[in-house]
Amino acid sequence: MKKLLFVFLCLSLTGCWNYRELNEYAIVTGMAVDYQDNQYIVSFLIANGNKSEESETKTSLLSGHGTTIYEAIKDISLASPKELYISHLSVIILSEETAKRGINNLLDFLLRDPQSHQNFYLLMAKDTKASNILSILSPLADYPSQNITSNVSNSSKLQGKISDASFNQFMEKYLETGFEPIMNSIIIVGDIEKGQTPDSQDKIEQDAYTKLDSLALFKGDQFVGWSNQKESIGIDLVLGEIGTMYFNVPCEEGYAVSVSNDYDVKYEVLSNRLKIKAKALGSLREVSCHIDLESEKEIQKLEKKAEEQLREYMVQAIGKAKEYGTDIFGFGSLYYKKFPNQYRSIRDWNEFFKNYPIEIEVNFQYTSKGTLEQSLEREES
Amino acid sequence: MTNREKIKTIKQELGDSADIVEREVNDTLSYLYLESVSSDDKISDFLLKSITKLKDIESTLSLLQKEIYNSHIEVLEDLNDCYYYLASGYTCLFLNHEKRYLVIETKMKLDRGISESTSEPLIRGPKDSFTENHAINLGLIRKRIKDPKLRIMEQKVGRRTNSKVSVLYIEGIAKKENVQKIQESISKIDIDGVFDTGYLRDFLESQGKSFFPHMISTERPDLSCQSLLDGKIIVMVENSPYVLIMPAILADFFKTSEDYYQSPVSSTFSRVLKVIAFFVTIMTPALYIALMTFNQEMIPDQLLISLATQRSEVPFPTFLEVIIFVILFEILREADIKSPSASGASMSIVGALILGDAAVAAGIVSPFVVIVVAITSICELVFTDMDFINAIRQWRLLFIFSTIFIGIIGIVVAGLILIIQLASLEPLNTPYLLPFSPFNLSGLKDSIVLFPANARMNRPNYLTNNQKRGKKT
């Protein structure tokens, strides 16, 4: 009995450490960081968990400003009747200005904060303020900011243009020697002002919605420039971070849309150049030209063209990276592992990378033509 | 002593009780019985018919013993012994000027007969259950185990009730030291009365006080016989339809007699379900409190938001909400058991509609708490042993109280105490966590996973020294 009393006292004398009712929390699901007039403007998307009349969860966007990220967050809490709770943060949107200044302080805060969970997505807002992205609500999402997170995770699996842009992935590249990070971007399509009203959600055609866009190139913690759609595909191809991707292969008067679902890339690092050997298996999805798909020769011709196309994407991507002088492919890391002494003698890898010759070899093969054996135009004739 | 004197003494001792019936048959013979426990029909058929034929002079004790049509006749000398027999439904037959007298069995049938088990129903298997009649109970065992080695050791317990307490075991299978230990503990019992096996529980628990029972109590004869064959020992009390099976370990409470009638696969499945239910019913409310008030980061995003939405209208702290509802449910259950079946319908309406639905609508509790308590109580119902269920209920509250203060760490602390407690129990020198701790292969074949009967040719060796099944001893 005495023992039991001891145990009970041990438990009860903790004073309910860390006790917090769910009602006392404002659950932050999204965060946007803007930079304006030498101040950070941080916005929190809060699922405030109050029942509205339609018994749907209401959301609200609160903003605060300060010279540091933490100060801005504390500024928000002045406006919030509940304690801000960022453990369930699922997406962070950065504006261009913020990213250009460098996000070292933000990354430090996110890693240092005991509440932070670190399994969120980092995204850049293109052509708009970061807070605008969070204010566009999607009727398809179950809870605020879910539209963005599930969009990224789905798209990164099914598209070549989107990288799996989790915070951890970003940090991994950021901290690795000879590797520079990339980030997905998001844009708003439509009228921002109208899209922010809840009425917009009820319409069949929304006034505004968010959409994933091309990749942002970073050098260290600083944003240096955008890639275009083709370069985005190229970046993912070189990185080998591709599950399923599609690309248009030009043929005669139309295109043969091909999908690659088995992609593998190997690098061969030499002291004076680097060889990329990519191997892909794919299938046809949409053919609009007049070719004989039953002839092996034609298919081989098409494969050659597809290889050409893939190679083109990669060349463009590498060109872009060289232009900005940022090694987003991690060649430096490979070089460092192979030739550590030589790597150390190179003062600035990114400068070296600009003039580092890269050879690309692509091997593409069709494994299936889909459920149609012949092109439709040929079937008709 | 003349018959009159004897009868007078008895009547005096019984304080002229209203149910005494006496009659002088002739000059030599008189009899006396208590009509409340004796059957008039039996007396007239099996006693009167035979003695009225006799002539006075012929009536000697040995002749009477021969002539009376009754198999239960005993010759007593001490007049003080007759009270036990009178209360048991015997009729005393006195002879003039003869010190010795006869007691003849004329019991009235005062039990309800063998009926179906109400507290441990099975789908497949025998339907009979123990009754309040000691002889019938013994018979239910005896007719199943025709082994001559079945031992029934009877003792009387209770200063005033003088109830029969029988210890049953199979000689050669059950461990002798265990039988002795139980018999010793029973003989040491010195109380006024024993009405149910529940009275013996506290005296038979060998060591330490714990919430978890050291014995199974069951009203199923088939389960009792299965246990006897494994080497367990049964304690039976007169007037109690429940018998005690000793020793019991934790794994025994996950078994039913039905397990052996079904295929081993489905029995294993139902045992696994019970193990899950065991943990769920003990921990769910505690886990809910821990997640809601300390470790919100462990809840998935979408669930957290919907939980927060549900909670937003509830003015009480989460733990109070849970405790209110758990206690309300316990009261409801208590009321449901105690109430006559006629008011059962209104009880369920009040319980289900008012407590569940209206309380949520009024914002007193959140819907999730209703789910938590519902899951908890449903999982509790898979167990049949009342003592075991009570242990679960007590531990559940313990888990709740420890999480209120430190969240999920509280569950870990309470879990550790639970494991330590279970591991330290040793009913009749049998570790409670067998066959897992200490590891025991022969016990493992019939624990959570039930092996087919032909793979279980050995009895669990912690219960017996004679392991081989199927060989006569």
Interface residues (C-beta under 8 A of the other chain):
Chain A: V7 F8 L11 S12 T14 C16 W17 N18 Y19 R20 E21 L22 N23 Y25 I27 T29 A47 G49 N50 K51 T57 Y85 S87 H88 S90 Q115 H117 D142 Y143 Q146
Chain B: M292 T293 F294 Q296 E297 D301 Q302 L304 I305 S306 L307 A308 T309 R311 S312 E313 V314 P317 T318 F401 S402 I404 F405 I406 G407 G410 V413 I417
